[in-house]
Amino acid sequence: MKKSRFYWNLFFEKSLAASALVAIASLVGIFLLLLANSWKALERIGVKAFLSGDIWNPSAFEEASYGMGALLAGTGLTSLGAMAIAAPLGIGTAFFLSEIAPAALRHVMKPLVELLAAIPSVVMGFVGIVLVGPFFARVFGLSNGLNALNGSVLLAFMALPTLISVAEDVIQAVPHTYKEASYALGANRWETLIRVTLPACYSGLISAIMLGVGRAVGETMTVLMATGNASAFPSGFFSSVRTLTATIAIEMGEVPTGTPHYYALFVCALVLFLLTLAVNVAAERIATQLRKRGQ
């Protein structure tokens, strides 16, 4: 009996290790695939062509342009705008659900919040075209509402379910003894929330925000439909923009295989991969530093 249990434990241990190795190997394989195809573009076109220009027009009749500046600016503008909306709203909602809301209200609100994650991105894109975009056009006197602000608002609502769920779990993981000690010293609920609970879960909240950033950066259909798809350097949130993901989605299905344009899209994918990786690494480093400080 003990011998059988030993073999079962060994089997599960090796299976979990194999699963972890498969996940890591898949990540490395994707990176190598992107790198190999990107290298063909960098050899033919040159690194300078991608980094020095703001005009992306690989199918131009006279001279192709591969400048990624406008695409990076569009991706960064919509993602930062989305986090400026989603981070305070999501963390505030998480604190409300975890610390303030009655149990009956919490049981109703949490499934509704998580239901946002089930809404297809193409439906959010339609909402942006039909409702949000025209609203911004009327309020700000614009010719149309297909701009970075429209995309940021939609991305914020798409990132909220992930951000709220992770943040709520982090807040609930704070030991109850911290709060009880605060109440015992005469602090009220608000003082305990701000001075005890919030500092105790900084690292987890940073991770939640970074997960939201990853959700916003990697989104495709919503920004493709709602931001105007203008591959010009944006002057602000009222400018139409195009993101890296939208560029890949629009052009990959139409470009001939093996052409410089085809391999240039792999460069966009590689930059997107490295950007997402950098965000996650930075988030982990920040969270690690905060944990060392006891936060």
N, C-alpha and C positions, 0 to 999 in steps of 0.2 A: 504493500500500500504506500509506504513512504517512498519507495523507489519510483513508483508510478507518478506520485505527486512531484517528485524531483524532476522527472522528464517533462511533465506538463509545464512546470515553472520555467525550465530551460527553453522549451519550445516557445512560450509566450515572450520570454526575454529576447530570444533571437529574432522572433517575428517583429517585435517593436523596434529592435535595432535595424533590421532590414528595411522597415518602413521609413525610418529616419534617413537611412542611406539613399533610398529611392528618391525621397524628397530633395535631398541635397544634390544628388546626381541629376535630377530633372532641372533644377535651377542652373547648375553648371552647364548642362547641355544646351539650354536655351541661350545662355550667355555666349557660348562658343559658336552656336549657329548664327546669332546676330553679329558677332565679331567677324566671323569668316566672310559673311556676305557684305558687311560694311567695309571690310578691308578692300574688297574689289572696287567699291565706289571711291574710297579714299585714294587708291592707286591711280584711278583714271581721272578723277576730278581734282583731288588735292584737299587737304584739310582746310587750307585758307579759304577756299570757295564756300565751305559750310559755315565757317566762323566769322568771316569778315563782312558778310552782306546781310541785308534785311529783306531782300526780294527772293521769294520762292516761286520760280516759274520754270520748271525743268522741261516743259514741252514748248518753250518759245520757238518761233519760226527761225529767228536769226541766231541768237546766242542764249543758251539755257542759263538760268540763274538758280543757284542752290543755297542761297543764304537762309540760315535757320533763325536769324535774330527775331523776325516777326513772329514766327511760330513759338519760340521759347517765351517771348513776351506775352503772347496770347494765352499760353498755358499757365504761366505764372500769375498773370493778372486775374484770370477767372478763378484759379485755385485759391489765391490769397483773399480775393473778395468773398469766396464761399466760406472760408474759415473765419473771416471777420464776422460773418453772420452766424455760422453754425456753432462756433466754439462757445461764445457766451450763452447762446440760446440752449445749446445741448447740455452744457454743464449746469446751467440754472435749472433746467428741467430735471436733470438727474438728481440734483440736491432736493428739489421739491418732492419727487417721487420717493426718494429714499428717507428723507428726514422730516418732511412736513405733511405730506398728503395722508389723509386717513386711508386705512387699509382698503375700504370699499372703493374709493376713488382710484387708488393705485392699481387695483385689479382691473379696472376699466381702462385706465389711461395707458398702461404699459402695453397691452396687446394692440391698441390703436397706434401707438408710436412704432411698434415693430411692424405693423402692417404697411408703413411707408416703404419698408425695404422690399416689399412684394410688388410695388408698382413698377412696371417695365420702364426702362429709360426712354423708350420711344414715346410712351404716353406722357412722360414729363416734358419731352420735347414739344408735343402737341399743345400742352398746357402753356408752355412758353410762347409759342407762336400765336395762339388764339386769345389767351388771357393776359399773361404777365407782360409780354412785349407791347401790345397795344396800350396797356395801362401806363407803362413808362413813357411811351410816345406821347400820350395825352398830357401827362403830368409835367414832363420836362420839355414839351414842345419839339419833339424830335420827328424827323421824317419817317422813321420806323424804329421799332423797339428791339430789333435783332442786334444786340450788342453784348459787350462783356458783362454789363450789369445784369442783364437778363440771364445769361449763363451762370453767373455767380449765385443768383438767388435760387435757381433750380438746382445747382450742384449742392448748395447748402442744405436744402431739404432732402436731397438724396443721401447726404453724409450723416444727417441727424440720427437715423435709427442705430447705426453702428456706434456713433459717438455717445449717444445717450445710454445704450445698453452697457457698453464697456465702462463708462464713467459711473453708472449706478452700481455695478458690481464692485468697482474700486472703493466707492464710498461706503458700501455695506461691509467691506472687508476691514474697515478701521475698527480696532477692538473697542467694545463697549466700555471697558474700564477707563479709556481715555475720557469719554463723555461723562461717565459717572464721577470721575475725579474733578472734572470741570464744574459739574453741577454742585458737587460737595463744597467747592471753594466759593460758591455764590454766583457763578456765571449763569446767565440766562441762555435760552436756546440759541438766539442769534449770536451771542458772543462765543458760545461753544462751537457753532458752525464755522465762524470766520477764523477764530484763533486756535482751534484744536483740530476739528475734522478736516478742514481744507488744507492746512500745512501737513497733516499726516498722510494725505493721499496725493500730494503734488506729482510724484513720479508716475502714478497710474493715470492721472488726468492728462499729463503730457503724452503718454502713450496713446490714450484715447483720441487726443487731438491729431496726432500723427497718423493714426489709422484713418481718420477723416480726411486728412490731406491726401493720403494714398488713394482713397476712394474718389476724391475730386480730380486728382491728376490723371487717373486711369479711365475716367468716364469718356465715352465716345459719342453715342447717339444723341444725347441731350445737347452737348455743345455743338455737334454737327448741325442740328436743326435750329438752335435758338440763338446763335451768336453772330450770324451773318456770313461766316466763312470768307472774310476778306483777308487775304494774305499780305496785309500791309502793317507796318509797325503802329501799334495803337497809341493814341494820345491821351487816353483815359478810359473810364468805364463806359462812356457813351459811344466809343468806337466799336465798329464791327471787327471781330478778330477770328483767327483760325488757330486751333490748337494742334499739337503734334498728333494726337490720337485721331482727330478729324481728318487730318491730311492723309494719314495712312489708310483710313477707312474709305475715303473718297477715291484715292488714286491707285491703290494696290490692285483692285479688280480690273482696271482699264489699261494699265501700263504693260507693254510687251516684256516678257520674261528675258532676262539677260542684258537688258539695256542699262546705261548709266542711271537713268531715272529709276529703274527697278531697284538697283542696289542702293540708290540714295535713300529710298524709303526704309531700307534696313538701318541706315545711319540714324534716321529719325527714331526708329524703334529702339536702337541701342542707347541713344541719348535718353529716351523715356525710361528705359530699364535702369540706367545708371542714376537717373534723377530720383526714381522711386527708391532705389537701394540706398542712396545717400540720405534721403529723408528718414528711412527706417533706422539706419546706423546712427544718425544724429540723435534720433529720439531715444534709442537704447542707451547711448552714452549719457544723455541728459538724465534719463531715468535712473541710471546706475549711480551717477554722482549724487542725485537727490536721495537715493536709498542710503548711501554712505553717511549722509548728514542726518539720517533718521526721518526723512520725509517720504 
